[in-house]
Amino acid sequence: MRFPPSILDEIRARLPVSAVVGKRVRLIKAGREWKGLSPFNPEKTPSFYVNDQKGFYHCFSSGKHGDIFTFLMEVEGLSFPEAVERLAAEAGVTLPKASREAAAQEEKRKSLHDVLELAAAFFEAMLAGPEGAKARDYLAGRGLGPEIQRRFRIGYAPADRFALRDHLAGKGVPAEMMIEAGLLVTGEDVAVPYDRFRDRVMFPIADMRGRVVAFGGRAMSADVPAKYLNSPETPLFHKGRLLYNHHHARKAAHERGTVIAVEGYVDVISLSAAGIHHAVAPLGTALTEEQLGLLWRMADEPILCFDGDKAGQRAAFRAIDVALPVLQPGKSLRFALLPEGQDPDDLVRSRGPAAMEAVLAQARPLSDMLWARELEAGPFDTPERRAALERRIGEVLGQIRDEVLRRHYRAELMARLGELAPAGAVPVAAGGRGRPWRGREGAGARGYGRAAGGWRGGAGAHTAAVAPMPKASPLLARHPLFASSEPTVSPREALILMTLLVHPRLLEEHGETIATLDFADAQAERFRAALVDAAAEGISDGAVIAARLERAGLGPVMERFRRAVRPGDAWVLESEAELSDVETALRQAIILQRRRRSLHSELKAAERALAQDDSEANLVLLCELQAQITSLDGAEAEVEAIRTQAGPPAPGSSS
């Protein structure tokens, strides 16, 4: 076949039927479909219908039916190859050249589908057998019974390092194909490839056609660094272009007229078990533009449902930035905000499906969430602060490419901004010619975020620095409070990372903590990522991890971090050091790191406030935060001096 099915699927995914047909037929919205006059027969009453969710058109007057390729063939008389080439150009898809290599590559893709199907069947059998007893108990405790397990093909990967490999080898599958499918771990430092997923509840990930392309695994053991582990990128699996449960949710989304995007696949499964079948999830990534396009093919206003914590808030704000440039008239988003500290699985299991439906029913439009995000930088009780907000709104709305939509957003947000200002004030920056504000003093009824009591209407608003810091005056720029207080290499960050490199056994206990810890140094982030990846693959040999870092070009970074460790802490990097003492020092360093990074976040917000309004109150707050950081540094210096004089702790003692 000249055009592989995977290429045709990608073109269909990028081009809704209504977009192709709408260039040749005047379409009007009809419920969840589009309708227009038949392009095949003369008529006065529309009998031609287009369904983007199902990916086809149907003409009742002529009986013709098909997808975007057949439409061009019927209307313009193109051959199938010509239609594919035309639409590929519109979709920005590069067509493979007809060659033996391309044909061989497509055959390999088919074979990989077969390998992954065999793996899925193996995991299902393991869950049903004696080896899966603990996993079945776990699933039952989450309210996921046998019926839902079968629907989502949930399985279990045994703890044996070679269980899947040996099973597939017995079916004639070569190790090279298992590696290419992402099922085995390999590398220069891995003598014998072994199973990537071990002692995990397994969730198959399918493409739009329902074919297994990857897996997600949830660890059964509490001391495994990576609680959730997804397949790596493969020829079949590109996590930013797929949605978990897409193939199941399409029909339900069409029937309900909307689709819900949650953060994890366990949330999707729990909602389905509760009768909410139109839910999907990104695959371990922030929402991408490609995934947003898939959502819009299922519904004009998908609901993004985020966990009730700060991470969920950040995910919602990131989704706004992804959506703004690609918004179109009639295509938007809504945001469902869960109770603090809960995800969809928690809510459904504790309060039932009705509670979840109530949250979804109160989903806010994108304009509300954008306004809430901008108000996080408040208060806006002076003309200067409101002017800064107005400028920021103008910059944000500039991301909207559609001119008509951008104009409507500007009018909407300028009206809300007017409610923050005294009557008679005139906006100019974001709306062109000025006009009197229509609002009253104080926050209006439509205010959100800080003005309305926080992200979820609670006792207070989260602090989020969403606006860029205005340029300080020359006098302020020379003030020592505006100088960076972060060293090139933080001794504390160096201690944390080098300790885990020298004592990789500690990654088993602290891997998840390290994975979420904030580091100031960009190289520290790379160092940390390499450590966490090694732990996820079960590598506990420090020399092997160090060799990996060397190959990744991080050898000089390791040496720089080793030199940055304070003399009083150098004993921690001795391989013979008592592990319990080392762990105590590591815990202390992690606590201090969290405290310092939190203080620096508050300091940046205070610097921003002072730059916008150099009032005495803002300067006092800035000085207090700087004093706290200085005090923290002083305490660390004192401890370091004591350790330098005293030397390493005696075996079994506490540092």
N, C-alpha and C positions, 0 to 999 in steps of 0.2 A: 504494500500500500504506500502511495506516495506521501500522504499526509498522516502521520501517526495519530491515533486517537487522543493522545495526551495533548497534542498541539491544538486539535479541534476543540477539546474541552477548555483549554486556556482562552481561546478566542471567544467561545461562548460565555465564559465567566467574565470577560472584560467588556463585552458588548451586549447590553440588554436588548431584547427583541424590539422593544418600543423605540429605542434609539435608532436602530437600523430602519425599521418600517416607517417611523415618524418622518424620515427625510423624503418619503414618497407618498405617504398617506396622512391626511390631517386627522390626528387622533385626539379624542377627548376622554377624560377619566370617567370610568363607569364602575364604581365600587372599587374592587381590587384589580380590575382589568382596565384595558383601554379599548375603545371602539371607534370605528370609522366606516366610511363608504368603501365597498369592495373595490380593490384595484384590478379585479379580474372581470367583473360584470358591471354594467351601468345600473345604478339603483339610487333611490331617493331616501330610503330608510337604512341606516347602518346595520350591516349584518356581518361585519368583519371585526374580529376580536383578537386582542393580543394579551398574552399572559406572561409577564416577565418572570414570575416565580417558577412557572413550569417550563419556561423557555420555548414557547411555540406560539404560532398564530393559527386561527381557524376561520375560514370563510364559509358561512352557512349558505350563501347564495350559490357558490360554485362547488362546495365540498372540499376545497383545497385546504391543506393542513401541512405545517412544517416548521423548520427552525430558520435561523437567519441565513443559512446557506441556500436552502431551497427557495427562500423568498427572492433572493437575487436571481436565482436561476429561472424562476417563474416570471418575474417582473421584467428583467432586463435581458433574458435569454442567454445568460452566461453559462458556460460549462462549470462543472463542479470545481476543477482546479482554478478557474478564473475567479469564481466566487470566493474561494478560500484565500487566494492571493489579495483580492480587494479588501476583504474584511480583516485579514492579518495586518495589512498596512494601516487600516483605521485603528486597530487595537494596539498597535505597536508591538506586535509579536513577530519575531524573526523566524521565518520558515527554514527548516533544514533543507540542504541541497540533496536532491535525489542521488543516493550513492549506496554502495554495499555497506559502508560503515554506518550510515543512518538506519538502514534496515536492520543491521546487526544490533544497533543500540536499542531499537524498539523491541526486538526479540528479547534482549536482556531485561528490559523493563517488564515485559510479560513474565519472564522467569522469576524476577524479583517479587512480583505480585504472588506467584505461586509459593515461593519460599516463605513469605510473610503469612500467607494463609495457613501453611503447615505449622508455623510457629504459633499462630493464634489457636489452632485446634489443639496443639500440645498443651498450651497454658490452660485451656478450658478443661482438658482431661485431668491435668494435675490438680485443679481446684476441686473437681468432683471426686478425686481419689483420696487415699489416706494422707498423702502429703499435704493436702489442702485444708485439713481440719481447722488449723489455727486461723487461716485466712477466711474460711467460711464463718467462723465465730466472729471475727472482726466485722465482716460484712453484715452479718445478722445484727450485731450491735449498732450498726449505722442505719438499720432499717432497710437494708438492701437484700431482699429475699431471693429465692431461686428464680422467680419469674423475671425480675429486673436484671439478674445476673445473665440470664440467657439473652434477654433483649439487647444488652450492651456487650455481650460476649466476654464478660469479665473472667479472668483466669488467674493462675498462680504460677510464679516462676520459682522452682525449688532452690534451696540454698546451695546445692551442688554446683561447683564452678563449671562443670562440663555437661550438665544434664541436657540442655537444649542442643548444644553442639553435637553430642553423641546421637541424640534422637534424629536430628536432621541428616547427619552423616549416614545413619542407617537407611534413610530414604533416598540416598544418592546425591545429596546436596553438597557441593564442594565448599570448603571453608572460605574460599574467596568470595563466593556469593553471600554467605552468612555475614561476612565482614562488610560487604557493599550494602547489604540490607540494614546495617546498623545493629546486628544482633550479637556480634562478638567484639571484644576489646582487643586491640592489637597495637603494635608500635615497636620501635627499635629496642625498647627496654622490656618488651614482653616476649619471653621465649616461646610460650605456647598460648595462642589466642584462647580466651575464655569467655563465658557468657556475660554479657553486659548487665542483664537483669537477674538478680539472685535474691531469693527470699522476699519477693515483692508481690503484692496484688497487682495484676496486670490489666490495663485498660487499652484495648485496641483502638487505634486512631484510623479512621477511614476517610477516603476522598469523597467527592460529591457523588460518585457512582457506587459508593458503599464498599469499595475494595480496601482491604487493610494495607496501609502504607507505613505505619509506624506504631510505637507503643509508648504508653506512659506507665510507670510503675511506682507504687506506694510501698515504702519499706515497712516490713513487719517488725523489725527490731528498732528499739528506741535509740540505740547508740550508733546508728548509721549516719554519717555526716549529711548526706543528701536524702531528705525525707521523700521527695518526689524526684523522679528521674525520667526524662523523655529520651526517645531515640535521637541520635545526632542527625544532621542534615544528610540526606541521601539523594540518589537520582529520583526517588519517588516522593520524598518528604521535604517540603520547604515550609517550615512552621509559620512563617509570616504570610503565607498564601492560603492557609486552610483554616477552617473552623471545626472544632470538635462537635460531633453530632449533626453536622450540616445535612447529611443525607437523610437522617430521620426527621429533622426539624422542618424541612421545607414544606411538607404537606400540612403539618400542624400550624405553621406560621401563616400559610395561605388561608387556612380556615379561620384563624383567630384575627387575621389582619395586622399582626405585629410579630416581632421576634425579640427575644430577650438575650442579651449577651452578658454572661456572668464570668467570673475570673478563673474558675477551675473545673475540670471534668467531673470531680465528685459532686460539685454543686449542680451540674447539669443532670447527673444521674439521680440525685436526690429530688430535684424538681420533677423529673419524669416519673419517679416513683409516687410522687404526690399528685400526679395527674396534670402537671404543667409540662407539656411535651414540646413547646416551641422555644426551647432554650439551647444556646450554643455557647462555646467558649473559645477564646484565643488559646494558643498552645504554648504557655509559658513565656509569652512575650507581651509587651504593651500592644494595644490595638494598632494594626498597620493600615495604610491606605488601601491595600488590596483586600484586607478583611472587611473594611468598611464598605467597599464596593460589593462584596458578597452579601453583607447585611442589607444593603439597599436594594438588592435584587429580590430579597424576601419581603421587605416592608419599606414603606416610605419614611417611617419614623421609628427605627429600632429603639428599644429601651436598653440602655447600658446600666447594669445593676452591679454596684461595687460594694465591697465589704465595708462594714461600719468602723473603719479605723483610719489613721492618717495615711497609710499606704493606699487605701481605697480612694481617699480624697485626691492624692497625687495622681493616681491612675485616671480619675475622672478629668482632672485638669489637663493631663497629657492628651487625652482623647479629644478635648476641645481643639488643641493645636493641630492635631491630625485632621480633624474634620473641616475647620474653617476654610482652608484653600480649595477644598473640593465640594463645598456646599453648592447645591443647585436649587432653584425654585421648586418647592414640593418635596425636597429631600433634606431631612434634618435628623436630629437625635433627641431622645428624651433620657433623663437620668433618674433612676430610682435609688433613693438613699436609704440604706438599711440602718437599723438601730445600732448604736455605738457598740463595737466589739463583736458584732455578729456577721456571719456570712449566710448565704441562702440555705445551706444545709442546716446550720444551727437554728435558723428561724423556723424552717419547715418542721424540724423534728421537735422543737420545744413548744411551738404555738400553732402548728398545723398549716395546711395550704391556704386557709382563709387569710391568715396574717400576711403571707407572701403576696397574695392577690391584692390585699389592701395597700401594701407598699407599692406595687406596680401601678395601681390605680392613681396614686399620687405622684407619679413620675413628672419631673419638671422639664420644661422645654430647654433647649440649648441656650437660648438667650438668657434665661434665669441663671443658669450655671455660670455663664460667662460673666454676668454681672456680679454674682457671688464671689467669683475668683478675684475680680478687680477690687472689690470692696475689702478683701483680706488685707490690703496694704493701708487701710484707714487708720485713724479717723480722718474725716474730710471737713473739718469745722472752720477752715480758713480759706480765703480766696486762692491762696497759693497752692494749697493741697488739692482743692477742687480743679484748679488749672492743670496740675500735674496728672490728675486722674483723667481729665478730658484729653490731654495729649496722649496718654497711654492708650485710651480707648481708640483714638484715631489710628494709632500704630497697629493695634491688634486687628481692627476692622479692615485695615489695608491688606490683610492676608486673604480676604474674601475676593475671589477672582470675578465672580458674577456681579456686574455693575448694578443691576436692579436689586439684587439681594443685599448687596453692600449698602445701598441707599436706605433700604428698609431697616436694616440693623442699626445704622447710624441714627435714624429718626427714633427708633425704640430706645436705645441707650441714652441718647441725649435727653429724652423725656424723663428717664429715670434719674439722670444726673441733675436735672432741674429740681427734683424733689429734695435734693440735698442742700440746695442753696437758698438764700433769702430771695424773696420776690423782687423782680426787677433786674437781677443780674443777667449778664449777656454772655453766652458761650461763643467762642470764635474758632478755636483750634481744630475741632473735629468736624464741624458742620458748615464750613465755608462762611457765608455772611452771618453775622450775629443776629439773634432774636431774643426777646425777653424770655426769661425762665417762666414756666407756668406753675412751678411747684411752690411749696411752702417751706418754712424753716424746718430743719430736722429731717430725719429719714422718713420717707414715705412708706405707705403700706406695701409697696412692691419692693422695698429694700430687702436684701438678703445678706448673708455673711455676717460680718461684725455688726452691722447696723441693725440686724434683726435677731441678734443673739447667737450667732455662730452657724457653723456648717449644717447642723441638724436642728437648729432652733433651740439648742441647749443653753447651758449657763454662760458660755462664753465662746468666742470664736477662736479657731486655730490660728496660729501666727504663720503666715506664708508670705515670703517676699516675692511677689509676682511682678512688680514693676522694676525696670532697670534703675539703678541708683543715679540720680542727677549728678552732674559734674560739680565737685566742690569748688568753693572759691579758693584763690591762691593761698589765703591765710589759713583756711581750714585744711588745705592739702598739705601744708607744712606742719600741721599739728601732729604730735607723736601718736595721738589716739587713732589717726588714720593710717599709720604705718602698719604693714603686715606683721603680725606677731607669730606667724607660723615659720619655723626654721625650714631650711631647704629639705632636710630629712629630720623628721621628728624622732628623737631617741625612743619615745614610747612606741610609735608605730614600728620602728626598727626592732625593738625588743619583742613585740607581739609576733611579728612575722618570722624573725630568726629563731625564736623559741619553738615555733611550730615546725620549722624546717629541721632543726636539730632533734626535736622530740616529736616526730609525726604521730606517735600514738595518741597524743593529746587532741589531734584532729577528730578522733572518734567522739570525744565528749564535747568539744567546742566548735566543731565544724560549722553547724548552723548559725551559731552566734557570730563567728568570724565572717560568714557569708553576708550578714546584714550590717556589719560594722562600717561606719563611715571613716574613710582615710582622706587626709588632705593631699598627700603626694600621689600623683598620677601613676608613678612607677609602683607605689605600694598597692594600688588597685590591681595592676597586672600581676604582681607577686602573689597577692591574695587569691586571685582567680586561678592561678596555676596550682596553688595549694589545695583549694577546694575541689578542683577538677581531679587532682590525684587522689584525694580522699574518696570522692564519689566512685572512683574506679577501684577502690580497695587497696591502693598502693600505700604501704606503711614503712617503706625503706627510705630514709632521708637521703641517702646517696643517690637513689634512683630519681627522687624528686629533684635533687640538685642538678643531676644530669639533664633532666627535662628543661629546667630553667636555663641552663647553659645553651641548649639547642634553640631555645626561644629567644636568645639574645639578651637574657637577663643576668648573665654572669657578672658584669660590672655592677649591676644593681644590687646583687647579693653582697658583693664586697663592700659597696658603699653603705648598705644597711648594717653590715657586720661592724664596720668602723664607727657607725653612729650610736651603737649601744653604749650606754654610760659605763665607766669602769666599775662602778659599784654593782652593776647588774651583769657583768661579764661572766660571772660564775654560772648563770643560767644556761649559757651556751656550751658548757662542758657536757659532753655526752654521758659522763659518769655521775652527774648531779642527781641527787635524790629526786625522783619524779614528783613526789607529793609536794616538795618545796618548790620545784619549778612550777607546778600547777597553781600553787598559791600566788606566786609572783605574777603568773599570767593573768589570773583572775583580777588581781589588783590593777594591772596595767589596762585591762579591758574596761574596768569600772572608770578609771581616770580618763581613758580615751573617750568614752561616752559622755562624761561630764564636760570635758574640754570642748568637744565638737558641738555640744548643745549650747555652751556659753558663746562659742564663736558664731553660731547661727543667730543668737540673740544680739550679739554685738553688731553683726552686719545689718540687722533690722534697725538697731539704734543709730548706726551711722547713716543709714538712709533717712531716718526721721530727722536727724540733726541737719543733714544737707538740705532737706526740704524746708525745715523750720528750725533755725538756730536759736531756739528758746532756751531759757535756763533749765527748765524741766528736762528737756531732751539731753542737754549737756550733762546734767547730774546723772541721768540714767546711764549714759555712755560711760561716764567715769566710774560708776558703781560696777558695771560689767567688766570694765578693764581691770578694776581693783580685784574682782573675784578671780579673773584669769591670772593676774600677777600673784595673788595669794596661792592659787593652785600650783603655779610654777615654783613658788618659793617652798611650798610643802614638799614637792617632788625633789627639789634640790637638796633640802635638808635630809630627806630619806636617803638620797643618793650618797651624800657625804658620809652619813652614818654607815651605810653598807660598804663604802670604799674603805673606811677605817676598820670595820669589824670583819670584813671578808665574807665568804659564803656562809650560810647557816649550817649549823651542825646537823648531821644526818637525823632525820625525823623531827626536826624543829620547825617552827613556823617563821618565815621571813617577814 
